Amino acid sequence: MFDATVYDYDIEKYNLDHYIISCIQKYYPTVKDLSILHETVHPKKVGELVKLVGKDLADTNFYSLFDELVEEYILPSLNTEVLIQKFGNIRITIPDQDKTGTVLPYHQGRWVGNGLGLRTIWVPFTDAYSSNSLQIIGIEKSREITKNSTIENWDYEKLQNVCIDNSYPVNIKKGQYLLFTQENIHGGVPNRTGKTRISIDVRVLLKNGQPHRKWPGSYFRILGDSKISSRKVRIEEHENVVTYAEYEGFKTRNIDLHFQTLTIKDYCNRMGYTFPHQTGDNEGRNHSYLEYLLNEKKLDHILMFSIYSLPDNSERRKYILRLALDNKCKLHFANEEFVLYEESMLNKIEYLRNFTDDWSSPVCHN
C-alpha cells in the first residue's frame, strides 16, 4: 500500500487546494493559478511564502479536513491506530529551482530522523509530472542502495547519481495522493517543465511503530485534534508562574538546561507569555522538587519542556498529574504546546506517552 503508490480521493469533498490558494492570496492577491505562481512570486521570496502559508493553514479548517481524508481513505487499510503530523510540510518547486540552489537532495525518511513506524502521505495541489514532481525509488531498490552506500561509504555525489539513475517521476494529478515509507529514497531534479508544483507531505505514526526522533505529542498529534487555538491558556498578571527543568526522563536526560530553556522561551514568545523565574529538580531525585512545588508553593502555572519531562513510571506520573489538577496548578508542556488544566487532558497525555515503546534507531544497523 505504501510502496510509492498513487490513489484517488474526492477532490470536491476534500477541496484542500482552496485553503492553499486563499493563504497565498493573502500575500499575493493576483495569484489564481498555482502552476504559474513563479510569474508573480520572486524566487528568493518562495521560502518566505512557504513559511507564511504553513503558519496560516493552522488557523483554517485545512487540517480538520485532512484528518477526515485520512480517516476515510487510509485508516481502513491500516487496521491500526495512528498519530498524525501536527503540521505538514508545504513544498513549492518553481521552474529552474537549481538556479537558487533549492533542488531537494535524494534522501529517505530513516536518514532524517524518521523511524520505520512512519508513513508519508504526499498530496499535490497542482498536477505534478516529469521534472517538477517528486522523483522516487521503489522500496526494494531503495534498500539495495541503502545497504551498498553504507557498506561502501559512498560520497554525496555518488549517492545522488545512483539515485537519479534509479528513480522515476511521480506523475500525479490534483485529486490524487501518493503513499510511501521511510525506506523509499526520493528527491528532486531541476524543474524544466515551466510549471510550478505545490504540494504537502504529512506523516502518520502507526500504533507501536518506531518514531525515532519524531516524538508523539510534539511532532505528532492525535488524529482529529487539530484546533491550535485551544492550546493556549491565559496567564493573568497576578498569577504565580515558574519554569521547571529535569533530567530524569528517558527522552530528556540528555537535553541540558540550555536547550530546555530555549524551547520554553520559544513557547512563551508564541503564546505571548513573559518568561518567568526558572527552577528545576536535582538530578536523580525522582521529581521530588516538582512534587514539592505542587504541594507547597501555591503556583498557578508551571512551564516545562515536554510531557516527557514527567516521570517515566506510569503510576508516579499519574500521581504528579493528579496533584497538579487537585492543586489547580496548570502544567504547560512547551514542546507539545498544550496545557494540563482539566481532567480530559490526563487521558491525552497517557495516550501519547504510551502510543509506542519502540524507541530504537533505524540507522544503527543497516
PyMOL commands that set and color helices and strands:
alter all, ss='L'
color gray80, all
select helices_A, chain A and resi 16-25+34-39+43-57+62-73+75-78+97-100+109-112+130-132+139-151+156-166+228-231+257-271+288-296+307-309+314-326+344-353
alter helices_A, ss='H'
color red, helices_A
select strands_A, chain A and resi 3-8+82-85+89-93+118-124+135-136+168-169+176-181+186-187+197-206+220-222+241-245+277-280+301-304+330-333+338-340
alter strands_A, ss='S'
color yellow, strands_A
deselect
rebuild
show_as cartoon
